[in-house]
């Protein structure tokens, strides 16, 4: 009797645009080896996306033979999906379990495994209700896997969708996972994905401003995939005590840097980046998180609008509200904010024009910036330049020498030139 394979494919909720993902299979009177062969025929060996891009996770034939006899942990969240043979999206965890891979735990980054925890929210250890797999949080006090958490792991798969910004914390999680793997003799396999903001811009971080939203001396936008970035972390000996991680990168197919078509993400990478426009605006608008200005958290269009109660000369307004799993307690909750709805999304370039304009028109300039701004910028120079009245062109010219130095370093680790 042929095995009954039941896969409940990823579906998007109209209410919150997030994904419920799980899969089950029930073999009946069938040898395990034959089941695996049949299931492999269901998993993706090529992509059904319009661009034809095949992510590292989808190239299961490149890593299945190495992991199938090992105890496997996965660093992933709701973005860890693959296209099956029908072009439908299935979570990597469910796919591997259906292939009889011994997945023993999942490490989850900021926002949690299912991507339903707001920015900065508490991500707790838990058990995934769909699969019964233990979930270990790598956000909060436990940013780096402990020796205890690593001792039963033979190999770790890393599958997270980055957006290309230094302050997007998935690359900080990558650093700590690589460090834990190096210290505990565990192999790391990065399942690579394209970067939607594939350009270089912004000030290079100064070491004294190092934090979880900026760990390395790179520009705000680095134009590297997660896999390339992991190679740079190793090559530049950025891990503690200059240890080196046993690293393998499963490359993307049909993608390279500077492609004319911007890669469209199949799943929202975090709760407040729900549209391609928000993802594109995020590198420029995130700086407002270090000011008195709201980026629209608690609305239906976060990172597509900006405003605050004291903004003048506008008819556009919004009132932030609590949205569970997206913005539980947004800035200015219940308070009407006035601001800007039409924001210029520059192609492959940071836009500081509205930040400079709003600051210049603000009467309470001493209250405009918070301490978080310098952490986001990775320097105090940007804030001081804005405060002193420099133009956007003057500000950008000040970091060009540092960017040229970074480009030379970056070139050593590229996989998709």
One Martini backbone bead per residue (centre of mass of N, CA, C, O) as a GRO file, in nm:
protein
  417
    1UNK     BB    1   0.095   0.036   0.023
    2UNK     BB    2   0.075   0.357  -0.012
    3UNK     BB    3   0.181   0.623   0.124
    4UNK     BB    4   0.055   0.872   0.330
    5UNK     BB    5   0.073   1.211   0.231
    6UNK     BB    6   0.063   1.494   0.457
    7UNK     BB    7   0.049   1.839   0.352
    8UNK     BB    8   0.039   2.148   0.515
    9UNK     BB    9   0.031   2.435   0.375
   10UNK     BB   10   0.118   2.745   0.347
   11UNK     BB   11  -0.074   3.013   0.494
   12UNK     BB   12  -0.231   3.327   0.467
   13UNK     BB   13  -0.336   3.566   0.670
   14UNK     BB   14  -0.555   3.832   0.649
   15UNK     BB   15  -0.507   3.964   0.925
   16UNK     BB   16  -0.153   3.928   0.970
   17UNK     BB   17   0.038   3.784   0.745
   18UNK     BB   18   0.084   3.508   0.859
   19UNK     BB   19   0.220   3.174   0.933
   20UNK     BB   20   0.097   2.842   0.898
   21UNK     BB   21   0.315   2.562   0.974
   22UNK     BB   22   0.276   2.217   0.861
   23UNK     BB   23   0.365   1.855   0.885
   24UNK     BB   24   0.257   1.524   0.769
   25UNK     BB   25   0.334   1.170   0.801
   26UNK     BB   26   0.203   0.823   0.699
   27UNK     BB   27   0.335   0.534   0.709
   28UNK     BB   28   0.244   0.223   0.520
   29UNK     BB   29   0.399  -0.052   0.452
   30UNK     BB   30   0.705   0.085   0.438
   31UNK     BB   31   1.004   0.153   0.354
   32UNK     BB   32   1.210   0.398   0.449
   33UNK     BB   33   1.376   0.437   0.188
   34UNK     BB   34   1.126   0.474   0.000
   35UNK     BB   35   1.005   0.713   0.139
   36UNK     BB   36   1.242   0.907   0.094
   37UNK     BB   37   1.234   0.901  -0.211
   38UNK     BB   38   0.945   1.010  -0.240
   39UNK     BB   39   0.990   1.273  -0.076
   40UNK     BB   40   1.217   1.388  -0.254
   41UNK     BB   41   1.016   1.428  -0.497
   42UNK     BB   42   0.864   1.671  -0.337
   43UNK     BB   43   1.103   1.830  -0.317
   44UNK     BB   44   1.310   2.085  -0.399
   45UNK     BB   45   1.519   2.138  -0.709
   46UNK     BB   46   1.334   2.385  -0.779
   47UNK     BB   47   1.192   2.688  -0.863
   48UNK     BB   48   0.859   2.868  -0.878
   49UNK     BB   49   0.954   3.132  -0.912
   50UNK     BB   50   0.971   3.395  -1.123
   51UNK     BB   51   1.297   3.416  -1.108
   52UNK     BB   52   1.427   3.116  -1.040
   53UNK     BB   53   1.511   3.103  -0.756
   54UNK     BB   54   1.741   2.906  -0.552
   55UNK     BB   55   1.771   2.814  -0.251
   56UNK     BB   56   1.956   2.650  -0.025
   57UNK     BB   57   1.719   2.495   0.109
   58UNK     BB   58   1.614   2.373  -0.177
   59UNK     BB   59   1.901   2.207  -0.190
   60UNK     BB   60   1.875   1.916  -0.048
   61UNK     BB   61   2.082   1.737  -0.211
   62UNK     BB   62   2.342   1.895  -0.079
   63UNK     BB   63   2.269   1.792   0.253
   64UNK     BB   64   2.121   1.521   0.327
   65UNK     BB   65   2.361   1.312   0.348
   66UNK     BB   66   2.498   1.454   0.597
   67UNK     BB   67   2.232   1.470   0.808
   68UNK     BB   68   2.066   1.189   0.827
   69UNK     BB   69   2.283   1.066   1.068
   70UNK     BB   70   2.213   1.321   1.248
   71UNK     BB   71   2.210   1.569   1.490
   72UNK     BB   72   1.973   1.832   1.446
   73UNK     BB   73   1.990   2.184   1.413
   74UNK     BB   74   1.786   2.489   1.387
   75UNK     BB   75   1.813   2.813   1.246
   76UNK     BB   76   1.490   2.967   1.267
   77UNK     BB   77   1.182   3.064   1.101
   78UNK     BB   78   0.926   3.171   0.898
   79UNK     BB   79   1.148   3.191   0.651
   80UNK     BB   80   1.193   2.865   0.647
   81UNK     BB   81   1.128   2.807   0.323
   82UNK     BB   82   0.993   2.587   0.064
   83UNK     BB   83   0.956   2.459  -0.243
   84UNK     BB   84   0.769   2.249  -0.396
   85UNK     BB   85   0.667   2.072  -0.678
   86UNK     BB   86   0.402   2.283  -0.676
   87UNK     BB   87   0.499   2.573  -0.549
   88UNK     BB   88   0.477   2.536  -0.253
   89UNK     BB   89   0.493   2.620   0.087
   90UNK     BB   90   0.739   2.485   0.317
   91UNK     BB   91   0.877   2.402   0.593
   92UNK     BB   92   1.183   2.288   0.673
   93UNK     BB   93   1.118   2.125   0.921
   94UNK     BB   94   0.891   1.953   0.792
   95UNK     BB   95   1.060   1.839   0.563
   96UNK     BB   96   1.276   1.691   0.737
   97UNK     BB   97   1.083   1.514   0.898
   98UNK     BB   98   0.967   1.370   0.640
   99UNK     BB   99   1.284   1.266   0.589
  100UNK     BB  100   1.394   1.157   0.872
  101UNK     BB  101   1.521   1.378   1.028
  102UNK     BB  102   1.710   1.449   1.328
  103UNK     BB  103   1.540   1.682   1.488
  104UNK     BB  104   1.605   1.827   1.815
  105UNK     BB  105   1.611   2.147   1.740
  106UNK     BB  106   1.530   2.501   1.781
  107UNK     BB  107   1.661   2.811   1.693
  108UNK     BB  108   1.557   3.138   1.795
  109UNK     BB  109   1.514   3.455   1.722
  110UNK     BB  110   1.405   3.730   1.678
  111UNK     BB  111   1.042   3.690   1.698
  112UNK     BB  112   1.066   3.395   1.663
  113UNK     BB  113   0.970   3.110   1.501
  114UNK     BB  114   0.677   3.246   1.396
  115UNK     BB  115   0.697   3.567   1.388
  116UNK     BB  116   0.514   3.681   1.679
  117UNK     BB  117   0.733   3.897   1.788
  118UNK     BB  118   0.815   4.180   1.881
  119UNK     BB  119   1.031   4.415   1.897
  120UNK     BB  120   1.205   4.322   2.190
  121UNK     BB  121   1.067   4.083   2.266
  122UNK     BB  122   0.991   3.800   2.432
  123UNK     BB  123   1.182   3.495   2.392
  124UNK     BB  124   1.087   3.176   2.457
  125UNK     BB  125   1.102   2.882   2.564
  126UNK     BB  126   0.978   2.587   2.384
  127UNK     BB  127   0.712   2.416   2.204
  128UNK     BB  128   0.615   2.305   1.913
  129UNK     BB  129   0.285   2.247   1.833
  130UNK     BB  130   0.322   2.098   1.548
  131UNK     BB  131   0.600   1.898   1.626
  132UNK     BB  132   0.747   1.893   1.928
  133UNK     BB  133   0.982   2.084   1.912
  134UNK     BB  134   1.229   2.235   2.056
  135UNK     BB  135   1.264   2.579   2.169
  136UNK     BB  136   1.543   2.803   2.143
  137UNK     BB  137   1.640   3.098   2.260
  138UNK     BB  138   1.833   3.387   2.088
  139UNK     BB  139   1.692   3.601   2.291
  140UNK     BB  140   1.831   3.810   2.514
  141UNK     BB  141   2.020   3.650   2.743
  142UNK     BB  142   2.032   3.408   2.508
  143UNK     BB  143   2.236   3.458   2.228
  144UNK     BB  144   2.409   3.200   2.302
  145UNK     BB  145   2.484   2.893   2.281
  146UNK     BB  146   2.527   2.658   2.500
  147UNK     BB  147   2.683   2.382   2.599
  148UNK     BB  148   2.420   2.233   2.667
  149UNK     BB  149   2.276   2.302   2.388
  150UNK     BB  150   2.527   2.161   2.212
  151UNK     BB  151   2.598   1.857   2.304
  152UNK     BB  152   2.363   1.716   2.090
  153UNK     BB  153   2.515   1.843   1.837
  154UNK     BB  154   2.636   1.786   1.505
  155UNK     BB  155   2.445   1.995   1.345
  156UNK     BB  156   2.386   2.320   1.189
  157UNK     BB  157   2.117   2.496   1.060
  158UNK     BB  158   2.103   2.803   0.863
  159UNK     BB  159   1.769   2.976   0.822
  160UNK     BB  160   1.768   3.313   0.727
  161UNK     BB  161   1.616   3.621   0.646
  162UNK     BB  162   1.764   3.882   0.522
  163UNK     BB  163   1.802   4.265   0.457
  164UNK     BB  164   2.113   4.405   0.480
  165UNK     BB  165   2.139   4.503   0.785
  166UNK     BB  166   2.318   4.566   1.064
  167UNK     BB  167   2.048   4.604   1.261
  168UNK     BB  168   1.974   4.322   1.175
  169UNK     BB  169   1.991   4.052   1.408
  170UNK     BB  170   2.063   3.790   1.242
  171UNK     BB  171   2.381   3.844   1.223
  172UNK     BB  172   2.425   3.825   1.529
  173UNK     BB  173   2.330   3.537   1.558
  174UNK     BB  174   2.537   3.418   1.369
  175UNK     BB  175   2.785   3.481   1.537
  176UNK     BB  176   2.706   3.310   1.792
  177UNK     BB  177   2.675   3.040   1.647
  178UNK     BB  178   2.962   3.020   1.537
  179UNK     BB  179   3.101   3.031   1.811
  180UNK     BB  180   2.967   2.776   1.930
  181UNK     BB  181   3.067   2.580   1.712
  182UNK     BB  182   3.374   2.627   1.753
  183UNK     BB  183   3.369   2.549   2.070
  184UNK     BB  184   3.194   2.253   1.994
  185UNK     BB  185   3.251   2.098   1.730
  186UNK     BB  186   3.037   2.225   1.511
  187UNK     BB  187   2.866   2.220   1.233
  188UNK     BB  188   2.793   2.469   0.974
  189UNK     BB  189   2.495   2.527   0.773
  190UNK     BB  190   2.434   2.754   0.521
  191UNK     BB  191   2.124   2.863   0.391
  192UNK     BB  192   2.096   3.049   0.131
  193UNK     BB  193   1.993   3.398   0.069
  194UNK     BB  194   1.877   3.664  -0.056
  195UNK     BB  195   1.921   4.020  -0.078
  196UNK     BB  196   1.705   4.289  -0.114
  197UNK     BB  197   1.942   4.496   0.002
  198UNK     BB  198   2.183   4.523  -0.256
  199UNK     BB  199   2.379   4.744  -0.086
  200UNK     BB  200   2.609   5.019  -0.023
  201UNK     BB  201   2.574   5.198   0.296
  202UNK     BB  202   2.693   5.401   0.524
  203UNK     BB  203   2.827   5.392   0.817
  204UNK     BB  204   3.093   5.276   0.987
  205UNK     BB  205   3.156   5.100   1.249
  206UNK     BB  206   3.247   5.163   1.575
  207UNK     BB  207   3.362   4.972   1.831
  208UNK     BB  208   3.229   5.149   2.074
  209UNK     BB  209   2.927   5.077   1.925
  210UNK     BB  210   2.887   4.801   2.008
  211UNK     BB  211   2.614   4.567   1.941
  212UNK     BB  212   2.334   4.385   1.857
  213UNK     BB  213   2.294   4.626   1.620
  214UNK     BB  214   2.631   4.612   1.609
  215UNK     BB  215   2.929   4.405   1.565
  216UNK     BB  216   3.064   4.531   1.301
  217UNK     BB  217   3.294   4.680   1.063
  218UNK     BB  218   3.030   4.806   0.896
  219UNK     BB  219   2.797   4.905   0.716
  220UNK     BB  220   2.467   4.931   0.712
  221UNK     BB  221   2.517   4.833   0.415
  222UNK     BB  222   2.669   4.520   0.266
  223UNK     BB  223   2.599   4.327   0.025
  224UNK     BB  224   2.522   4.039   0.169
  225UNK     BB  225   2.493   3.735   0.240
  226UNK     BB  226   2.486   3.515   0.486
  227UNK     BB  227   2.712   3.338   0.368
  228UNK     BB  228   2.917   3.563   0.317
  229UNK     BB  229   2.919   3.672   0.605
  230UNK     BB  230   3.028   3.416   0.738
  231UNK     BB  231   3.299   3.423   0.585
  232UNK     BB  232   3.389   3.694   0.709
  233UNK     BB  233   3.389   3.621   1.004
  234UNK     BB  234   3.607   3.410   0.970
  235UNK     BB  235   3.831   3.567   0.801
  236UNK     BB  236   3.839   3.819   1.027
  237UNK     BB  237   3.827   3.711   1.318
  238UNK     BB  238   3.546   3.789   1.501
  239UNK     BB  239   3.567   3.584   1.694
  240UNK     BB  240   3.629   3.465   1.981
  241UNK     BB  241   3.964   3.418   1.990
  242UNK     BB  242   3.973   3.360   1.671
  243UNK     BB  243   3.781   3.161   1.592
  244UNK     BB  244   3.676   2.882   1.376
  245UNK     BB  245   3.428   2.780   1.171
  246UNK     BB  246   3.262   2.502   1.051
  247UNK     BB  247   3.190   2.582   0.714
  248UNK     BB  248   2.886   2.574   0.511
  249UNK     BB  249   2.764   2.671   0.182
  250UNK     BB  250   2.451   2.688   0.034
  251UNK     BB  251   2.383   2.789  -0.263
  252UNK     BB  252   2.252   2.991  -0.489
  253UNK     BB  253   2.036   2.998  -0.765
  254UNK     BB  254   1.987   3.242  -1.001
  255UNK     BB  255   2.191   3.451  -0.849
  256UNK     BB  256   2.305   3.799  -0.814
  257UNK     BB  257   2.457   4.074  -0.803
  258UNK     BB  258   2.293   4.341  -0.945
  259UNK     BB  259   2.016   4.285  -1.008
  260UNK     BB  260   1.742   4.422  -1.149
  261UNK     BB  261   1.581   4.225  -0.986
  262UNK     BB  262   1.415   4.220  -0.700
  263UNK     BB  263   1.392   4.029  -0.435
  264UNK     BB  264   1.107   3.843  -0.337
  265UNK     BB  265   0.962   3.768  -0.054
  266UNK     BB  266   0.761   3.498   0.064
  267UNK     BB  267   0.823   3.616   0.360
  268UNK     BB  268   0.804   3.780   0.633
  269UNK     BB  269   1.090   3.861   0.826
  270UNK     BB  270   0.897   4.049   1.005
  271UNK     BB  271   0.625   4.193   1.151
  272UNK     BB  272   0.706   4.506   1.019
  273UNK     BB  273   0.776   4.353   0.728
  274UNK     BB  274   0.509   4.322   0.491
  275UNK     BB  275   0.656   4.471   0.247
  276UNK     BB  276   0.856   4.572  -0.005
  277UNK     BB  277   0.851   4.871   0.079
  278UNK     BB  278   0.937   4.833   0.376
  279UNK     BB  279   1.206   4.694   0.315
  280UNK     BB  280   1.325   4.934   0.147
  281UNK     BB  281   1.282   5.158   0.387
  282UNK     BB  282   1.417   5.052   0.646
  283UNK     BB  283   1.714   5.165   0.636
  284UNK     BB  284   1.608   5.466   0.667
  285UNK     BB  285   1.378   5.449   0.901
  286UNK     BB  286   1.527   5.317   1.150
  287UNK     BB  287   1.653   5.582   1.266
  288UNK     BB  288   1.382   5.677   1.406
  289UNK     BB  289   1.413   5.482   1.658
  290UNK     BB  290   1.629   5.725   1.764
  291UNK     BB  291   1.362   5.896   1.811
  292UNK     BB  292   1.045   6.072   1.829
  293UNK     BB  293   0.975   5.902   1.580
  294UNK     BB  294   0.746   5.726   1.407
  295UNK     BB  295   0.714   5.412   1.193
  296UNK     BB  296   0.414   5.277   1.240
  297UNK     BB  297   0.372   5.133   1.479
  298UNK     BB  298   0.042   5.019   1.506
  299UNK     BB  299  -0.010   4.970   1.204
  300UNK     BB  300  -0.069   4.876   0.859
  301UNK     BB  301   0.220   5.065   0.784
  302UNK     BB  302   0.499   4.978   0.860
  303UNK     BB  303   0.766   5.145   0.722
  304UNK     BB  304   0.567   5.376   0.545
  305UNK     BB  305   0.561   5.570   0.793
  306UNK     BB  306   0.566   5.899   0.960
  307UNK     BB  307   0.550   6.027   1.309
  308UNK     BB  308   0.407   6.279   1.543
  309UNK     BB  309   0.242   6.493   1.747
  310UNK     BB  310   0.443   6.758   1.664
  311UNK     BB  311   0.372   6.762   1.380
  312UNK     BB  312   0.362   6.977   1.097
  313UNK     BB  313   0.218   7.051   0.801
  314UNK     BB  314  -0.039   6.836   0.802
  315UNK     BB  315  -0.307   6.586   0.724
  316UNK     BB  316  -0.163   6.344   0.817
  317UNK     BB  317  -0.275   6.054   1.013
  318UNK     BB  318  -0.213   5.851   1.318
  319UNK     BB  319  -0.307   5.568   1.545
  320UNK     BB  320  -0.169   5.380   1.754
  321UNK     BB  321  -0.190   5.023   1.815
  322UNK     BB  322  -0.251   4.722   1.935
  323UNK     BB  323  -0.069   4.434   1.793
  324UNK     BB  324  -0.057   4.119   1.810
  325UNK     BB  325   0.274   4.020   1.733
  326UNK     BB  326   0.373   4.321   1.637
  327UNK     BB  327   0.241   4.567   1.844
  328UNK     BB  328   0.183   4.577   2.174
  329UNK     BB  329   0.369   4.865   2.240
  330UNK     BB  330   0.358   5.132   2.086
  331UNK     BB  331   0.437   5.425   2.003
  332UNK     BB  332   0.177   5.628   2.081
  333UNK     BB  333  -0.049   5.487   2.208
  334UNK     BB  334  -0.352   5.652   2.135
  335UNK     BB  335  -0.195   5.874   1.966
  336UNK     BB  336  -0.195   6.131   1.761
  337UNK     BB  337  -0.031   6.143   1.445
  338UNK     BB  338   0.190   6.337   1.246
  339UNK     BB  339   0.287   6.320   0.882
  340UNK     BB  340   0.423   6.084   0.646
  341UNK     BB  341   0.328   5.887   0.354
  342UNK     BB  342   0.517   5.991   0.122
  343UNK     BB  343   0.801   5.794   0.044
  344UNK     BB  344   1.112   5.781  -0.076
  345UNK     BB  345   1.235   5.507  -0.278
  346UNK     BB  346   1.540   5.446  -0.317
  347UNK     BB  347   1.780   5.315  -0.530
  348UNK     BB  348   2.040   5.209  -0.367
  349UNK     BB  349   1.972   5.432  -0.124
  350UNK     BB  350   1.993   5.634   0.119
  351UNK     BB  351   1.740   5.834   0.308
  352UNK     BB  352   1.786   6.159   0.485
  353UNK     BB  353   1.592   6.395   0.418
  354UNK     BB  354   1.359   6.360   0.635
  355UNK     BB  355   1.537   6.367   0.885
  356UNK     BB  356   1.657   6.648   0.844
  357UNK     BB  357   1.391   6.808   0.815
  358UNK     BB  358   1.260   6.740   1.086
  359UNK     BB  359   1.485   6.844   1.265
  360UNK     BB  360   1.493   7.142   1.159
  361UNK     BB  361   1.168   7.181   1.246
  362UNK     BB  362   1.236   7.129   1.536
  363UNK     BB  363   1.213   7.284   1.844
  364UNK     BB  364   1.311   7.015   2.023
  365UNK     BB  365   1.619   6.922   1.964
  366UNK     BB  366   1.718   6.795   2.244
  367UNK     BB  367   1.479   6.554   2.210
  368UNK     BB  368   1.507   6.395   1.939
  369UNK     BB  369   1.735   6.220   2.042
  370UNK     BB  370   1.849   5.910   2.129
  371UNK     BB  371   2.071   5.668   2.236
  372UNK     BB  372   2.000   5.469   1.994
  373UNK     BB  373   2.109   5.613   1.744
  374UNK     BB  374   2.419   5.547   1.769
  375UNK     BB  375   2.380   5.241   1.746
  376UNK     BB  376   2.258   5.238   1.463
  377UNK     BB  377   2.500   5.402   1.331
  378UNK     BB  378   2.788   5.333   1.482
  379UNK     BB  379   2.784   5.645   1.564
  380UNK     BB  380   2.812   6.006   1.641
  381UNK     BB  381   2.847   6.162   1.371
  382UNK     BB  382   2.567   6.174   1.243
  383UNK     BB  383   2.427   6.338   1.458
  384UNK     BB  384   2.627   6.581   1.450
  385UNK     BB  385   2.578   6.650   1.152
  386UNK     BB  386   2.279   6.718   1.180
  387UNK     BB  387   2.310   6.932   1.411
  388UNK     BB  388   2.515   7.117   1.221
  389UNK     BB  389   2.375   7.119   0.912
  390UNK     BB  390   2.434   6.911   0.720
  391UNK     BB  391   2.418   6.770   0.433
  392UNK     BB  392   2.361   6.485   0.273
  393UNK     BB  393   2.609   6.499   0.089
  394UNK     BB  394   2.819   6.555   0.313
  395UNK     BB  395   2.765   6.303   0.481
  396UNK     BB  396   2.824   6.084   0.263
  397UNK     BB  397   3.122   6.172   0.197
  398UNK     BB  398   3.244   6.093   0.489
  399UNK     BB  399   3.219   5.753   0.424
  400UNK     BB  400   3.376   5.660   0.159
  401UNK     BB  401   3.651   5.551   0.256
  402UNK     BB  402   3.534   5.322   0.433
  403UNK     BB  403   3.382   5.179   0.205
  404UNK     BB  404   3.628   5.107   0.030
  405UNK     BB  405   3.756   4.924   0.241
  406UNK     BB  406   3.520   4.726   0.263
  407UNK     BB  407   3.512   4.627  -0.032
  408UNK     BB  408   3.783   4.476  -0.016
  409UNK     BB  409   3.695   4.276   0.196
  410UNK     BB  410   3.434   4.166   0.065
  411UNK     BB  411   3.560   4.042  -0.203
  412UNK     BB  412   3.673   3.772  -0.056
  413UNK     BB  413   3.348   3.652   0.006
  414UNK     BB  414   3.222   3.613  -0.260
  415UNK     BB  415   2.963   3.410  -0.453
  416UNK     BB  416   2.797   3.651  -0.650
  417UNK     BB  417   2.940   3.836  -0.896
   0.00000   0.00000   0.00000
